[in-house]
Amino acid sequence: MSLKRREFIRLTAGRAAAGTAAIYGLSAFAPHPGAAIQAHLDTLRPMTDDVAPITLEERISRIQKAQKLMTENKIEALILDTGTSMQYFTGVGWWPSERTMVAIIPAKGEIKYVGPAFEAERLRELMKIGTDLRVWEEHESPYKQIAAAIKDMGIRSGNIGIEERLRFFIFDGVRKEAAHLNYVSGDPVTMQCRLIKSPAEIALMKKANDITIAAYKAGVALLHEGMSPADFGAITADAHSRLGVEGEIGVNFGQASAFPHGSIQPQHLKKGDIVLMDGGCKVQGYSSDISRTIVFGAAPTDRQRQVWDIEKRSQAAGFAAARIGAPCENVDIAARKVLTDAGFGPGYKIPGCPHRTGHGIGMDGHEWGNMVLGNKLPLHAGMCFSVEPTIAIYGEFGIRLEDCAYMTEDGPRWFSEPSPAIDQPFAV
């Protein structure tokens, strides 16, 4: 544990008040002194011993699929910036800086890399697919090296795919050095590859969700009167770390829970507050994303329970609408209908759900495959997405239940089991 987190536990010991674990199906506990908080976190153990990383063979098959899609879409080469797609295809994790580093996948032939000369040996340590690294010295242009690499691939004309997150200064530099080429979106390649998850990817995401649920349970058990959202975030970051990953769960209390991404107003937890939690982690680069909503320290009011139950039915309706071949928008339509029938909305109107019902998820917490009106993309086995129809009531509270699902040939499956009830956030 870091010194910062130890100090946090020491400082919060004096204000830790009666907990609510008994309400949430956990063992009852008295007000937590710092030692008890420490003892509770000390019970957590890493859950990553059985994790199987993505194999080199799977990455090679991804490149082969990308090359097939490039041929079908008449794209001669695909330029990948540092970030998720580069790691997805090559396994190379690199930080984005002002110093250009890219990978170039040709429709035919071997992948090439372009990076800073002084980082060459570090890059070669990371390169497991392909051996061709073109380097540029600090006073030289990386864009000339990229243009030369493309030329050496035998590409004299045609379309060059630009991955969606390739930064503009890199694109602009390459375009000026190779103005004779035509630059197009790389989405028909990257999206089609990353949208459909393999069994190995599904397994990593399932593990990430299992770990985050364990961190939630620790966080809920340590809720105490007077704590701030930052206090809760520190506890859940610590819990994730003890469970073997980096992750954190954000939280908002009371009226602030109506703001989908929180409020700037100071918050301190008191009995009877709605507590809306949202967060996740990554396992071998693959994400979890879960939300839970409970009431702290008191039995839910009739109003809180009624709105929570509507949200529960809305989430269930969205999940049930996910069928192979059906458009993604059906999930949003079904979930939103439950809210509208209950008097919320219509559409994005508040009180109601001000955002889409769900987003795609994979290596990025939000990626292609949104569950939103107008998305006609058919659902296929291997697609992964959240189902999270929020009910926001400004001046009162908000309710959000978020669990992620993955499609199989037989329909959707949950990564994390949804909350059974407002006073039972975790399935048995």
Steps between C-alpha positions, in 0.01 A plus 500: 500500500629850419576749776225722360239227545627413849464866596149506351398206719653666809318827433164339431510283812374778723191571292401147399138448611249216505512290187223348296640161406211313660253684274700395193530134586850525648599433861400778741777712639545773757652842424836438337815618672801528273629161609172336402503666158853375454401153617206489257720593204765255616257214437516566124730283290606518133252341260731498198703182548298312236498778238607390151639787286416536132735271308738597223308268268176689565666833422637360174150382408371851570751645255401241241134595544592868471687432175200315359274793588749744350494310172119494501485875569779592256728633773870456426631556853375592846684746727461442875590759761611404850200383696238230505498386139879473482496287814207294369679401180867497603510470879721813511392737775648847455416838646375782275741793498613770260753249364327306225492123527273300267443152367409449133312189392506444122225312318779265389830440670655558842416768753745790539562741789627857509629648825761723666856378454593537867210266590596235244628237741195537725272466197682189382443345842125545451473400134375140478347523151720639221862609518512809275553809716568836328644762732536877487747714690385797705574751221339283229144464374312186606255561218767448237576165658130405494470604135814303416372192682175513302695537176720204594181295538456549126214747543512775238130595498168417659337533840681519832281423802525735795411343833237705686733615779800590287579856606460776247860623509617155391237470227581851376873429491456175306254660259749773413782250443284267289241728339450259210322249725135511600423493873182332626348384826644175634174416679394233248807309618554588866133507594419170331794331671457640850119491509483119514674359807665160508448249785835612646386863503165405655684312775717801584196728514319251723795500737505882503132505592547241775779708651299821486203333672739391778626859528140625516424266786801632692402859428137456605609331823715805582245774427476731799324819591690816410723342235555679169500359146880530502515288818295229333712517186817451706354193673390337175828579326676332792263204477561456127875516562481228763294291258785523248406783259469875468145631525274739683131555565359852501200590711240773551269549794147633536394766248839476325410147390265655241801637308611220263868582554482669837474849643763757596316569827661368822347173615508321833305182554205498739240242594219459248712622205483330166852375423571459125828326423662459157838358411718216382847371431712337230639148483770452236358812331134392509236705681217464749233765557236457770258731684313431821243716682407450865371698800743560784425433866120486485217307342415636153203734478203396289609755237856370487386141474239580231747682273769234557254226399410688179870525418537127565218418258648736239842331519339156473296608196812630323683174564205294376489701175857399410463229236735375229429695180291767674625859476687648796234770531243241613670485840454877543144496370389221735668644809371852433143377445487375860604844621253681276215271606583588861472873426866589441632673190402470224825470313790661682279735701560530876367350725605193303803360321710780343741273313519181290414172670843349446843514340733249345782380724821304460855622536357851520232565757292663226536379143296406192159336535290760684147408607340819371208600281605502134776240530386236251815288543381138542603321818747215443647239731805650671368855525522649852304793639360661813132524594459806723176698465540776760207672667611854586273720714679830563446637848413155631727208402610275215489123451729312266552127471777407260618155407676395181394216275649297217316340211501127435324309224229425759457862608655735755685400816590727791861562598376601846168390649263798546390620842196308625359787710577847635606347834684210334753644253678169440357175369559202725 
